[in-house]
Each structure stands twice: as structure tokens, then as C-alpha cells.
Amino acid sequence: MHLILKLMGTGVSIAAGLAGAKLIDILWKLVTGNESPKQDTEAMENTLRATLVFAVISGAVSAMIRVLSQRGTQHAINRFTKTRDLV
């Protein structure tokens, strides 16, 4: 059962990562008025500052999603283990 919960945690992590990436792209477009640096077809148009800021924001959101999904998976495993002993 732990394997199923870990696989579900991985699936949730992937889905949250995709949603987070899409949210970052939308917010970047709203704030700057430009497409995100990773989606721009002419890479040399982006300034180094804009590219670095985008990379830092994307990395922070990615790390946060990874940590929260791992904690959620571990919490679900612990809860399942406790309730299995009660039944």
C-alpha cells in the first residue's frame, strides 16, 4: 500500500509542477507584459536580468512544490499506517 501512496504522491507532484509552471507563465505575462523567457522564440531579446529573475522564481516555486508534495505523501502514509492498526 505504501507503494500506491508513493505513486499517488508522485502523480500529485507532477500535476502540481505543471500547474505551477503554467501559473508562473501567466503571472509573468501579467506583470511584465512579455512572454516568459523560456517561451520566447528569440532568446537574445531577453535581458539577462529578466532571465535570471524568471529562473529564480521558477526554481523557488519548483522547490516549494516538491517539498509540499513529499510532506503530503509522508503525512498520508503515516495516517494510513495509524488507521490500519486501528482496524
Disulfide bonds with the S-S distance in Angstrom:
none
